[in-house]
Amino acid sequence: MARNELDNNLIECRNKLPDHITATMRSRLDETYMMIRQMEKQADKLPGETTIKRMLLRKGLVIAVAAAILGLLILSPVLISPTMAEALNKLPIVGNIFKLAGDSGLQKAEEEGLATTVNESASHDGFTITTTKVSYDGIRIALELTRTAPEGTEGALYHLRSIMNDTAKKGSFENIQVWLPSGKYGSLSLGTDMVTEPSESVLVQIQDLSGDIPDQFDLTVKMGLRGYKQPFELKVPVVKMAGTTVLTTEETKTYEGESLKVAAKLEMTPITTRLTVNLADEYLLKDLRFDIVDNEGNFPKSLGGGGGNYENDKADYTYEAFRTRPKSITVKPYFDRFRQEKQYVSELEFTMLVPENPEDGSK
């Protein structure tokens, strides 16, 4: 990034924001600008033979500019010029995936120190894959993987559009595998929020955990990069966070003239909520989906679910955590046939009271 281009970006960023940010944010911005200037001076003073160090400092400079601008865009409803927006789209995101992935539970894990900081890495062919943080609450495991690539590498680690249209460059994400102590899990996902792509960091999530999983263990992760046969294998230490509240209920409901037994378990952790429903009608259970809402009308966002062991009349759903501890939670079954408007089934609704003391009903 040339000095004039950097100056223009910083000036444009400043000019866009003066009426929209607090004094605290302004102070932090000024500190960021000062840091950027110091980094640039350090890069200019390096002797010619330290080209790699200069390149790394320049890369850090670009990341700092992107972080400053992206942070302000997240915190402020400011419109930027199409030219700057296009430039930002080309800057790969490095780190902070927990904050940027659009998941309030993972944001909370990052902000409140619920994510464990680790530094496990594997290297070959000039690439390094590093695990920087991991979060585990008994319902899902989330970890951040970051790629460090050799000079001249084209393309970011992860860019969903490139992967889907098969234009991803050599050295980009190809595949991933994980191994849990139980040998079982429901689903594995990898990606970023579309807003944060392209990205040198990705969020890996393992959900719908099942089997006997200890509170502390080593998770084996193997990531493959396009164009390279040897995967990057990491052993990631995982520790379960405290603070799970479990609610249960068994009720008999009447639907279309028939009595149905409904049993449910609701698990609340600091970052996730999981609902398990047993309904003595396999076919009806397959057609139903479930919302949950607290006593103040807050609906946490669904993180997925619907899969389950229907032969045992059971299905599991996961949601983001409630932002504040509710007094009660109502489970609202609904039909979502052909993705039409939700048709709630009031006859099958039920409510569970949440104890005031977080330790009551916890495990």
Short mmCIF file of the C-alpha atoms (twelve columns), coordinates in Angstrom:
data_MODEL
# 
_entry.id   MODEL 
# 
loop_
_atom_site.group_PDB 
_atom_site.id 
_atom_site.type_symbol 
_atom_site.label_atom_id 
_atom_site.label_alt_id 
_atom_site.label_comp_id 
_atom_site.label_asym_id 
_atom_site.label_seq_id 
_atom_site.Cartn_x 
_atom_site.Cartn_y 
_atom_site.Cartn_z 
_atom_site.pdbx_PDB_model_num 
ATOM 1   C CA . MET A 1   0.000   0.000   0.000  1 
ATOM 2   C CA . ALA A 2   1.582   3.272   -1.108 1 
ATOM 3   C CA . ARG A 3   1.912   6.117   1.362  1 
ATOM 4   C CA . ASN A 4   -0.432  8.403   -0.605 1 
ATOM 5   C CA . GLU A 5   -3.079  5.670   -0.800 1 
ATOM 6   C CA . LEU A 6   -2.781  5.064   2.947  1 
ATOM 7   C CA . ASP A 7   -3.103  8.770   3.686  1 
ATOM 8   C CA . ASN A 8   -6.162  9.060   1.457  1 
ATOM 9   C CA . ASN A 9   -7.857  6.080   3.132  1 
ATOM 10  C CA . LEU A 10  -7.197  7.411   6.628  1 
ATOM 11  C CA . ILE A 11  -8.400  10.897  5.724  1 
ATOM 12  C CA . GLU A 12  -11.526 9.552   4.051  1 
ATOM 13  C CA . CYS A 13  -12.252 7.317   7.040  1 
ATOM 14  C CA . ARG A 14  -11.890 10.243  9.423  1 
ATOM 15  C CA . ASN A 15  -14.021 12.557  7.302  1 
ATOM 16  C CA . LYS A 16  -16.842 10.037  7.197  1 
ATOM 17  C CA . LEU A 17  -17.133 9.601   10.959 1 
ATOM 18  C CA . PRO A 18  -16.769 12.813  13.014 1 
ATOM 19  C CA . ASP A 19  -20.467 13.250  13.737 1 
ATOM 20  C CA . HIS A 20  -21.166 9.636   14.565 1 
ATOM 21  C CA . ILE A 21  -18.661 8.471   17.165 1 
ATOM 22  C CA . THR A 22  -18.134 9.086   20.848 1 
ATOM 23  C CA . ALA A 23  -15.090 10.701  22.414 1 
ATOM 24  C CA . THR A 24  -13.910 7.266   23.544 1 
ATOM 25  C CA . MET A 25  -14.124 5.877   20.037 1 
ATOM 26  C CA . ARG A 26  -12.355 8.947   18.678 1 
ATOM 27  C CA . SER A 27  -9.538  8.415   21.191 1 
ATOM 28  C CA . ARG A 28  -9.173  4.784   20.165 1 
ATOM 29  C CA . LEU A 29  -9.111  5.788   16.512 1 
ATOM 30  C CA . ASP A 30  -6.339  8.292   17.136 1 
ATOM 31  C CA . GLU A 31  -4.341  5.601   18.935 1 
ATOM 32  C CA . THR A 32  -4.815  3.305   15.938 1 
ATOM 33  C CA . TYR A 33  -3.664  6.012   13.517 1 
ATOM 34  C CA . MET A 34  -0.572  6.619   15.641 1 
ATOM 35  C CA . MET A 35  0.213   2.906   15.693 1 
ATOM 36  C CA . ILE A 36  -0.147  2.724   11.903 1 
ATOM 37  C CA . ARG A 37  2.267   5.635   11.436 1 
ATOM 38  C CA . GLN A 38  4.820   4.014   13.753 1 
ATOM 39  C CA . MET A 39  4.566   0.713   11.867 1 
ATOM 40  C CA . GLU A 40  5.100   2.474   8.554  1 
ATOM 41  C CA . LYS A 41  8.197   4.285   9.858  1 
ATOM 42  C CA . GLN A 42  9.594   0.991   11.145 1 
ATOM 43  C CA . ALA A 43  9.102   -0.605  7.733  1 
ATOM 44  C CA . ASP A 44  10.861  2.279   5.971  1 
ATOM 45  C CA . LYS A 45  13.920  2.002   8.268  1 
ATOM 46  C CA . LEU A 46  14.509  -1.685  7.587  1 
ATOM 47  C CA . PRO A 47  17.586  -2.451  5.424  1 
ATOM 48  C CA . GLY A 48  17.165  -3.885  1.964  1 
ATOM 49  C CA . GLU A 49  18.110  -7.452  2.920  1 
ATOM 50  C CA . THR A 50  15.163  -7.764  5.320  1 
ATOM 51  C CA . THR A 51  12.515  -7.793  2.591  1 
ATOM 52  C CA . ILE A 52  10.402  -10.427 4.337  1 
ATOM 53  C CA . LYS A 53  10.273  -8.446  7.586  1 
ATOM 54  C CA . ARG A 54  9.294   -5.335  5.651  1 
ATOM 55  C CA . MET A 55  6.575   -7.300  3.855  1 
ATOM 56  C CA . LEU A 56  5.203   -8.613  7.156  1 
ATOM 57  C CA . LEU A 57  5.086   -5.115  8.643  1 
ATOM 58  C CA . ARG A 58  3.348   -3.827  5.530  1 
ATOM 59  C CA . LYS A 59  0.824   -6.650  5.827  1 
ATOM 60  C CA . GLY A 60  0.254   -5.750  9.470  1 
ATOM 61  C CA . LEU A 61  -0.263  -2.154  8.362  1 
ATOM 62  C CA . VAL A 62  -2.940  -3.164  5.879  1 
ATOM 63  C CA . ILE A 63  -4.670  -5.284  8.529  1 
ATOM 64  C CA . ALA A 64  -4.589  -2.391  11.014 1 
ATOM 65  C CA . VAL A 65  -6.208  -0.060  8.489  1 
ATOM 66  C CA . ALA A 66  -8.851  -2.667  7.681  1 
ATOM 67  C CA . ALA A 67  -9.530  -3.350  11.373 1 
ATOM 68  C CA . ALA A 68  -9.890  0.353   12.133 1 
ATOM 69  C CA . ILE A 69  -12.317 0.918   9.281  1 
ATOM 70  C CA . LEU A 70  -14.296 -2.307  9.812  1 
ATOM 71  C CA . GLY A 71  -14.595 -1.661  13.535 1 
ATOM 72  C CA . LEU A 72  -16.071 1.753   12.871 1 
ATOM 73  C CA . LEU A 73  -18.440 0.394   10.275 1 
ATOM 74  C CA . ILE A 74  -19.723 -2.144  12.786 1 
ATOM 75  C CA . LEU A 75  -20.163 0.443   15.530 1 
ATOM 76  C CA . SER A 76  -21.477 3.282   13.403 1 
ATOM 77  C CA . PRO A 77  -24.209 3.576   10.740 1 
ATOM 78  C CA . VAL A 78  -21.906 5.338   8.284  1 
ATOM 79  C CA . LEU A 79  -22.008 5.075   4.514  1 
ATOM 80  C CA . ILE A 80  -18.633 4.787   2.804  1 
ATOM 81  C CA . SER A 81  -17.740 5.519   -0.794 1 
ATOM 82  C CA . PRO A 82  -18.080 2.734   -3.381 1 
ATOM 83  C CA . THR A 83  -14.314 2.957   -4.003 1 
ATOM 84  C CA . MET A 84  -13.472 2.340   -0.345 1 
ATOM 85  C CA . ALA A 85  -16.108 -0.408  -0.077 1 
ATOM 86  C CA . GLU A 86  -14.548 -2.212  -3.040 1 
ATOM 87  C CA . ALA A 87  -11.078 -1.882  -1.508 1 
ATOM 88  C CA . LEU A 88  -12.299 -3.291  1.818  1 
ATOM 89  C CA . ASN A 89  -13.836 -6.294  0.075  1 
ATOM 90  C CA . LYS A 90  -10.389 -7.245  -1.192 1 
ATOM 91  C CA . LEU A 91  -8.712  -7.143  2.225  1 
ATOM 92  C CA . PRO A 92  -8.728  -10.590 3.865  1 
ATOM 93  C CA . ILE A 93  -9.859  -10.638 7.484  1 
ATOM 94  C CA . VAL A 94  -7.352  -12.018 9.989  1 
ATOM 95  C CA . GLY A 95  -8.583  -13.080 13.429 1 
ATOM 96  C CA . ASN A 96  -11.561 -11.856 15.473 1 
ATOM 97  C CA . ILE A 97  -13.881 -14.364 13.780 1 
ATOM 98  C CA . PHE A 98  -15.732 -14.884 17.075 1 
ATOM 99  C CA . LYS A 99  -16.663 -11.193 17.015 1 
ATOM 100 C CA . LEU A 100 -17.335 -10.918 13.292 1 
ATOM 101 C CA . ALA A 101 -19.268 -14.120 12.589 1 
ATOM 102 C CA . GLY A 102 -22.645 -12.652 13.550 1 
ATOM 103 C CA . ASP A 103 -23.229 -15.026 16.477 1 
ATOM 104 C CA . SER A 104 -24.072 -13.198 19.711 1 
ATOM 105 C CA . GLY A 105 -23.042 -16.203 21.817 1 
ATOM 106 C CA . LEU A 106 -19.541 -16.287 20.342 1 
ATOM 107 C CA . GLN A 107 -19.276 -12.526 20.646 1 
ATOM 108 C CA . LYS A 108 -20.105 -12.908 24.334 1 
ATOM 109 C CA . ALA A 109 -17.513 -15.683 24.663 1 
ATOM 110 C CA . GLU A 110 -14.883 -13.353 23.265 1 
ATOM 111 C CA . GLU A 111 -15.890 -10.274 25.248 1 
ATOM 112 C CA . GLU A 112 -16.342 -12.014 28.603 1 
ATOM 113 C CA . GLY A 113 -13.311 -14.276 28.440 1 
ATOM 114 C CA . LEU A 114 -15.320 -17.470 27.927 1 
ATOM 115 C CA . ALA A 115 -13.168 -18.507 24.978 1 
ATOM 116 C CA . THR A 116 -9.896  -20.218 25.827 1 
ATOM 117 C CA . THR A 117 -6.817  -18.721 24.206 1 
ATOM 118 C CA . VAL A 118 -4.585  -21.357 22.629 1 
ATOM 119 C CA . ASN A 119 -1.664  -21.294 20.232 1 
ATOM 120 C CA . GLU A 120 -1.526  -24.667 18.517 1 
ATOM 121 C CA . SER A 121 -0.103  -24.730 14.996 1 
ATOM 122 C CA . ALA A 122 1.055   -27.033 12.203 1 
ATOM 123 C CA . SER A 123 3.333   -26.089 9.290  1 
ATOM 124 C CA . HIS A 124 4.571   -27.420 5.976  1 
ATOM 125 C CA . ASP A 125 5.162   -26.183 2.431  1 
ATOM 126 C CA . GLY A 126 5.578   -22.659 3.750  1 
ATOM 127 C CA . PHE A 127 2.030   -22.553 5.218  1 
ATOM 128 C CA . THR A 128 1.069   -22.498 8.894  1 
ATOM 129 C CA . ILE A 129 -2.398  -23.216 10.270 1 
ATOM 130 C CA . THR A 130 -2.890  -21.943 13.828 1 
ATOM 131 C CA . THR A 131 -5.685  -22.390 16.340 1 
ATOM 132 C CA . THR A 132 -5.901  -19.186 18.363 1 
ATOM 133 C CA . LYS A 133 -9.019  -19.693 20.485 1 
ATOM 134 C CA . VAL A 134 -11.613 -22.321 21.317 1 
ATOM 135 C CA . SER A 135 -14.958 -22.302 23.118 1 
ATOM 136 C CA . TYR A 136 -16.856 -25.334 24.459 1 
ATOM 137 C CA . ASP A 137 -20.078 -25.275 26.473 1 
ATOM 138 C CA . GLY A 138 -21.195 -28.898 26.252 1 
ATOM 139 C CA . ILE A 139 -23.490 -28.171 23.298 1 
ATOM 140 C CA . ARG A 140 -21.077 -26.979 20.652 1 
ATOM 141 C CA . ILE A 141 -17.376 -26.480 20.112 1 
ATOM 142 C CA . ALA A 142 -16.182 -23.404 18.239 1 
ATOM 143 C CA . LEU A 143 -12.615 -22.658 17.275 1 
ATOM 144 C CA . GLU A 144 -10.782 -20.144 15.134 1 
ATOM 145 C CA . LEU A 145 -8.237  -21.304 12.560 1 
ATOM 146 C CA . THR A 146 -5.887  -18.831 10.876 1 
ATOM 147 C CA . ARG A 147 -3.592  -19.344 7.897  1 
ATOM 148 C CA . THR A 148 -0.164  -17.776 7.487  1 
ATOM 149 C CA . ALA A 149 0.852   -18.071 3.836  1 
ATOM 150 C CA . PRO A 150 4.195   -17.651 2.060  1 
ATOM 151 C CA . GLU A 151 4.874   -14.488 0.088  1 
ATOM 152 C CA . GLY A 152 3.216   -14.451 -3.314 1 
ATOM 153 C CA . THR A 153 0.278   -16.688 -2.356 1 
ATOM 154 C CA . GLU A 154 -2.817  -15.701 -4.325 1 
ATOM 155 C CA . GLY A 155 -6.238  -15.792 -2.729 1 
ATOM 156 C CA . ALA A 156 -7.326  -16.010 0.898  1 
ATOM 157 C CA . LEU A 157 -7.764  -19.123 3.013  1 
ATOM 158 C CA . TYR A 158 -11.547 -18.963 2.795  1 
ATOM 159 C CA . HIS A 159 -13.851 -17.322 0.272  1 
ATOM 160 C CA . LEU A 160 -17.165 -19.124 -0.109 1 
ATOM 161 C CA . ARG A 161 -17.987 -17.763 -3.560 1 
ATOM 162 C CA . SER A 162 -14.621 -18.930 -4.898 1 
ATOM 163 C CA . ILE A 163 -15.089 -22.359 -3.349 1 
ATOM 164 C CA . MET A 164 -18.576 -22.761 -4.804 1 
ATOM 165 C CA . ASN A 165 -17.607 -21.741 -8.332 1 
ATOM 166 C CA . ASP A 166 -14.361 -23.732 -8.141 1 
ATOM 167 C CA . THR A 167 -12.047 -20.745 -8.628 1 
ATOM 168 C CA . ALA A 168 -10.315 -20.932 -5.224 1 
ATOM 169 C CA . LYS A 169 -6.539  -20.597 -5.515 1 
ATOM 170 C CA . LYS A 170 -3.862  -23.083 -4.523 1 
ATOM 171 C CA . GLY A 171 -3.335  -22.967 -0.773 1 
ATOM 172 C CA . SER A 172 -6.956  -22.108 0.025  1 
ATOM 173 C CA . PHE A 173 -9.290  -24.242 2.125  1 
ATOM 174 C CA . GLU A 174 -10.015 -27.693 0.699  1 
ATOM 175 C CA . ASN A 175 -11.418 -29.913 3.491  1 
ATOM 176 C CA . ILE A 176 -11.543 -30.431 7.244  1 
ATOM 177 C CA . GLN A 177 -11.963 -33.384 9.595  1 
ATOM 178 C CA . VAL A 178 -12.337 -33.574 13.381 1 
ATOM 179 C CA . TRP A 179 -12.169 -36.368 15.955 1 
ATOM 180 C CA . LEU A 180 -13.973 -36.273 19.317 1 
ATOM 181 C CA . PRO A 181 -13.410 -38.663 22.243 1 
ATOM 182 C CA . SER A 182 -16.910 -40.087 21.722 1 
ATOM 183 C CA . GLY A 183 -16.353 -40.528 18.004 1 
ATOM 184 C CA . LYS A 184 -19.779 -38.957 17.432 1 
ATOM 185 C CA . TYR A 185 -21.174 -35.542 16.628 1 
ATOM 186 C CA . GLY A 186 -24.177 -34.202 14.781 1 
ATOM 187 C CA . SER A 187 -22.779 -31.621 12.400 1 
ATOM 188 C CA . LEU A 188 -19.548 -29.893 11.409 1 
ATOM 189 C CA . SER A 189 -19.470 -26.478 9.770  1 
ATOM 190 C CA . LEU A 190 -16.737 -24.128 8.652  1 
ATOM 191 C CA . GLY A 191 -16.908 -20.590 7.350  1 
ATOM 192 C CA . THR A 192 -17.302 -16.931 8.144  1 
ATOM 193 C CA . ASP A 193 -20.047 -14.392 7.943  1 
ATOM 194 C CA . MET A 194 -20.375 -13.384 4.274  1 
ATOM 195 C CA . VAL A 195 -19.576 -9.792  5.244  1 
ATOM 196 C CA . THR A 196 -16.126 -10.831 6.472  1 
ATOM 197 C CA . GLU A 197 -15.008 -12.647 3.316  1 
ATOM 198 C CA . PRO A 198 -12.404 -13.125 1.950  1 
ATOM 199 C CA . SER A 199 -10.723 -14.224 5.158  1 
ATOM 200 C CA . GLU A 200 -7.446  -15.667 6.404  1 
ATOM 201 C CA . SER A 201 -9.333  -16.961 9.475  1 
ATOM 202 C CA . VAL A 202 -12.294 -19.314 9.636  1 
ATOM 203 C CA . LEU A 203 -14.743 -20.389 12.309 1 
ATOM 204 C CA . VAL A 204 -15.071 -24.139 12.827 1 
ATOM 205 C CA . GLN A 205 -18.146 -25.339 14.724 1 
ATOM 206 C CA . ILE A 206 -19.034 -28.829 15.895 1 
ATOM 207 C CA . GLN A 207 -22.660 -29.015 16.994 1 
ATOM 208 C CA . ASP A 208 -25.228 -31.521 18.229 1 
ATOM 209 C CA . LEU A 209 -22.575 -33.265 20.299 1 
ATOM 210 C CA . SER A 210 -23.449 -36.731 21.490 1 
ATOM 211 C CA . GLY A 211 -21.830 -39.623 23.290 1 
ATOM 212 C CA . ASP A 212 -19.581 -39.568 26.316 1 
ATOM 213 C CA . ILE A 213 -17.503 -36.388 26.032 1 
ATOM 214 C CA . PRO A 214 -15.356 -35.359 29.012 1 
ATOM 215 C CA . ASP A 215 -15.160 -31.801 30.324 1 
ATOM 216 C CA . GLN A 216 -11.536 -31.582 29.200 1 
ATOM 217 C CA . PHE A 217 -9.895  -33.302 26.221 1 
ATOM 218 C CA . ASP A 218 -7.757  -32.807 23.104 1 
ATOM 219 C CA . LEU A 219 -9.657  -32.269 19.861 1 
ATOM 220 C CA . THR A 220 -7.926  -33.561 16.734 1 
ATOM 221 C CA . VAL A 221 -8.361  -31.308 13.711 1 
ATOM 222 C CA . LYS A 222 -7.061  -31.979 10.196 1 
ATOM 223 C CA . MET A 223 -7.345  -29.215 7.585  1 
ATOM 224 C CA . GLY A 224 -6.449  -29.690 3.930  1 
ATOM 225 C CA . LEU A 225 -5.360  -26.917 1.573  1 
ATOM 226 C CA . ARG A 226 -5.994  -26.991 -2.148 1 
ATOM 227 C CA . GLY A 227 -3.048  -28.317 -4.127 1 
ATOM 228 C CA . TYR A 228 -1.336  -30.013 -1.157 1 
ATOM 229 C CA . LYS A 229 -1.770  -33.676 -0.229 1 
ATOM 230 C CA . GLN A 230 -0.506  -33.507 3.352  1 
ATOM 231 C CA . PRO A 231 -3.127  -32.147 5.778  1 
ATOM 232 C CA . PHE A 232 -2.347  -29.834 8.673  1 
ATOM 233 C CA . GLU A 233 -3.002  -31.770 11.885 1 
ATOM 234 C CA . LEU A 234 -3.516  -30.012 15.212 1 
ATOM 235 C CA . LYS A 235 -4.279  -31.178 18.746 1 
ATOM 236 C CA . VAL A 236 -6.490  -28.508 20.302 1 
ATOM 237 C CA . PRO A 237 -6.990  -28.502 24.101 1 
ATOM 238 C CA . VAL A 238 -10.689 -28.100 24.931 1 
ATOM 239 C CA . VAL A 239 -12.137 -27.204 28.349 1 
ATOM 240 C CA . LYS A 240 -15.851 -26.989 29.078 1 
ATOM 241 C CA . MET A 241 -17.058 -23.677 30.474 1 
ATOM 242 C CA . ALA A 242 -19.178 -23.564 33.620 1 
ATOM 243 C CA . GLY A 243 -22.745 -22.363 33.971 1 
ATOM 244 C CA . THR A 244 -25.228 -24.777 32.368 1 
ATOM 245 C CA . THR A 245 -28.869 -24.644 33.456 1 
ATOM 246 C CA . VAL A 246 -31.098 -27.599 32.539 1 
ATOM 247 C CA . LEU A 247 -34.902 -27.378 32.486 1 
ATOM 248 C CA . THR A 248 -37.195 -30.350 31.875 1 
ATOM 249 C CA . THR A 249 -40.900 -30.906 31.509 1 
ATOM 250 C CA . GLU A 250 -43.360 -33.684 30.662 1 
ATOM 251 C CA . GLU A 251 -46.875 -32.780 29.623 1 
ATOM 252 C CA . THR A 252 -49.873 -34.213 27.854 1 
ATOM 253 C CA . LYS A 253 -51.357 -32.106 25.072 1 
ATOM 254 C CA . THR A 254 -54.455 -32.512 22.947 1 
ATOM 255 C CA . TYR A 255 -54.063 -31.980 19.198 1 
ATOM 256 C CA . GLU A 256 -56.787 -32.684 16.643 1 
ATOM 257 C CA . GLY A 257 -58.681 -34.720 19.215 1 
ATOM 258 C CA . GLU A 258 -55.738 -36.922 20.189 1 
ATOM 259 C CA . SER A 259 -53.729 -36.899 23.408 1 
ATOM 260 C CA . LEU A 260 -49.995 -36.579 22.885 1 
ATOM 261 C CA . LYS A 261 -47.228 -36.915 25.439 1 
ATOM 262 C CA . VAL A 262 -44.602 -34.191 25.115 1 
ATOM 263 C CA . ALA A 263 -41.287 -34.267 26.950 1 
ATOM 264 C CA . ALA A 264 -38.664 -31.577 26.570 1 
ATOM 265 C CA . LYS A 265 -35.237 -30.647 27.887 1 
ATOM 266 C CA . LEU A 266 -33.859 -27.127 27.578 1 
ATOM 267 C CA . GLU A 267 -30.144 -26.575 28.197 1 
ATOM 268 C CA . MET A 268 -28.957 -22.993 28.698 1 
ATOM 269 C CA . THR A 269 -25.259 -22.149 28.659 1 
ATOM 270 C CA . PRO A 270 -23.643 -18.701 28.595 1 
ATOM 271 C CA . ILE A 271 -23.369 -18.914 24.790 1 
ATOM 272 C CA . THR A 272 -25.920 -21.461 23.504 1 
ATOM 273 C CA . THR A 273 -29.425 -22.804 24.115 1 
ATOM 274 C CA . ARG A 274 -30.406 -26.334 23.093 1 
ATOM 275 C CA . LEU A 275 -33.919 -27.757 22.984 1 
ATOM 276 C CA . THR A 276 -34.577 -31.498 22.834 1 
ATOM 277 C CA . VAL A 277 -38.180 -32.513 22.183 1 
ATOM 278 C CA . ASN A 278 -39.751 -35.953 22.516 1 
ATOM 279 C CA . LEU A 279 -43.179 -36.238 20.931 1 
ATOM 280 C CA . ALA A 280 -45.143 -39.480 20.734 1 
ATOM 281 C CA . ASP A 281 -45.996 -38.956 17.063 1 
ATOM 282 C CA . GLU A 282 -43.034 -39.451 14.741 1 
ATOM 283 C CA . TYR A 283 -44.744 -38.048 11.634 1 
ATOM 284 C CA . LEU A 284 -46.001 -34.920 13.371 1 
ATOM 285 C CA . LEU A 285 -42.572 -34.326 14.900 1 
ATOM 286 C CA . LYS A 286 -40.966 -34.402 11.445 1 
ATOM 287 C CA . ASP A 287 -43.330 -31.684 10.233 1 
ATOM 288 C CA . LEU A 288 -42.849 -29.410 13.225 1 
ATOM 289 C CA . ARG A 289 -40.200 -26.824 13.953 1 
ATOM 290 C CA . PHE A 290 -39.787 -24.977 17.257 1 
ATOM 291 C CA . ASP A 291 -39.225 -21.378 18.294 1 
ATOM 292 C CA . ILE A 292 -38.382 -20.408 21.849 1 
ATOM 293 C CA . VAL A 293 -39.294 -17.059 23.383 1 
ATOM 294 C CA . ASP A 294 -38.698 -15.613 26.838 1 
ATOM 295 C CA . ASN A 295 -41.136 -13.757 29.094 1 
ATOM 296 C CA . GLU A 296 -40.149 -10.435 27.505 1 
ATOM 297 C CA . GLY A 297 -40.814 -11.583 23.956 1 
ATOM 298 C CA . ASN A 298 -37.202 -12.195 22.915 1 
ATOM 299 C CA . PHE A 299 -36.641 -14.872 20.274 1 
ATOM 300 C CA . PRO A 300 -33.021 -16.087 20.135 1 
ATOM 301 C CA . LYS A 301 -31.771 -16.807 16.623 1 
ATOM 302 C CA . SER A 302 -31.786 -20.422 15.527 1 
ATOM 303 C CA . LEU A 303 -28.392 -22.024 14.960 1 
ATOM 304 C CA . GLY A 304 -29.825 -25.094 13.287 1 
ATOM 305 C CA . GLY A 305 -31.497 -28.349 14.169 1 
ATOM 306 C CA . GLY A 306 -34.436 -30.459 13.244 1 
ATOM 307 C CA . GLY A 307 -32.288 -33.505 12.866 1 
ATOM 308 C CA . GLY A 308 -32.667 -36.229 15.391 1 
ATOM 309 C CA . ASN A 309 -33.559 -39.781 16.033 1 
ATOM 310 C CA . TYR A 310 -37.118 -39.818 14.795 1 
ATOM 311 C CA . GLU A 311 -37.433 -43.533 15.476 1 
ATOM 312 C CA . ASN A 312 -37.180 -42.581 19.147 1 
ATOM 313 C CA . ASP A 313 -39.500 -39.612 18.614 1 
ATOM 314 C CA . LYS A 314 -36.749 -37.100 19.426 1 
ATOM 315 C CA . ALA A 315 -35.409 -33.971 17.695 1 
ATOM 316 C CA . ASP A 316 -32.785 -31.396 18.705 1 
ATOM 317 C CA . TYR A 317 -32.558 -27.668 18.020 1 
ATOM 318 C CA . THR A 318 -29.913 -25.118 18.935 1 
ATOM 319 C CA . TYR A 319 -30.229 -21.351 19.345 1 
ATOM 320 C CA . GLU A 320 -28.155 -18.415 20.446 1 
ATOM 321 C CA . ALA A 321 -28.140 -17.755 24.176 1 
ATOM 322 C CA . PHE A 322 -30.646 -15.342 25.705 1 
ATOM 323 C CA . ARG A 323 -28.923 -12.001 26.252 1 
ATOM 324 C CA . THR A 324 -30.241 -11.814 29.813 1 
ATOM 325 C CA . ARG A 325 -31.456 -14.625 32.054 1 
ATOM 326 C CA . PRO A 326 -35.235 -14.959 31.497 1 
ATOM 327 C CA . LYS A 327 -37.881 -15.728 34.089 1 
ATOM 328 C CA . SER A 328 -39.624 -18.208 31.808 1 
ATOM 329 C CA . ILE A 329 -39.267 -19.709 28.340 1 
ATOM 330 C CA . THR A 330 -42.147 -20.730 26.078 1 
ATOM 331 C CA . VAL A 331 -41.656 -23.372 23.391 1 
ATOM 332 C CA . LYS A 332 -43.722 -22.554 20.307 1 
ATOM 333 C CA . PRO A 333 -44.122 -25.408 17.785 1 
ATOM 334 C CA . TYR A 334 -44.994 -24.395 14.235 1 
ATOM 335 C CA . PHE A 335 -45.421 -25.802 10.731 1 
ATOM 336 C CA . ASP A 336 -43.000 -24.540 8.124  1 
ATOM 337 C CA . ARG A 337 -44.162 -26.482 5.109  1 
ATOM 338 C CA . PHE A 338 -42.642 -25.293 1.834  1 
ATOM 339 C CA . ARG A 339 -41.046 -22.365 3.708  1 
ATOM 340 C CA . GLN A 340 -44.329 -20.485 3.896  1 
ATOM 341 C CA . GLU A 341 -45.327 -18.243 6.805  1 
ATOM 342 C CA . LYS A 342 -44.990 -19.949 10.167 1 
ATOM 343 C CA . GLN A 343 -48.177 -21.578 11.409 1 
ATOM 344 C CA . TYR A 344 -47.891 -21.799 15.192 1 
ATOM 345 C CA . VAL A 345 -49.664 -24.703 16.909 1 
ATOM 346 C CA . SER A 346 -50.923 -23.173 20.139 1 
ATOM 347 C CA . GLU A 347 -52.313 -26.510 21.366 1 
ATOM 348 C CA . LEU A 348 -48.761 -27.880 21.671 1 
ATOM 349 C CA . GLU A 349 -47.132 -24.846 23.302 1 
ATOM 350 C CA . PHE A 350 -45.663 -25.164 26.783 1 
ATOM 351 C CA . THR A 351 -43.770 -22.924 29.197 1 
ATOM 352 C CA . MET A 352 -40.885 -23.691 31.537 1 
ATOM 353 C CA . LEU A 353 -39.954 -21.523 34.506 1 
ATOM 354 C CA . VAL A 354 -36.309 -20.522 34.901 1 
ATOM 355 C CA . PRO A 355 -34.954 -20.458 38.476 1 
ATOM 356 C CA . GLU A 356 -33.701 -17.071 39.643 1 
ATOM 357 C CA . ASN A 357 -30.506 -18.536 41.057 1 
ATOM 358 C CA . PRO A 358 -28.331 -19.700 38.150 1 
ATOM 359 C CA . GLU A 359 -27.104 -22.616 40.263 1 
ATOM 360 C CA . ASP A 360 -30.639 -23.957 40.752 1 
ATOM 361 C CA . GLY A 361 -31.226 -26.551 38.059 1 
ATOM 362 C CA . SER A 362 -27.636 -26.244 36.877 1 
ATOM 363 C CA . LYS A 363 -25.022 -28.872 36.394 1 
# 
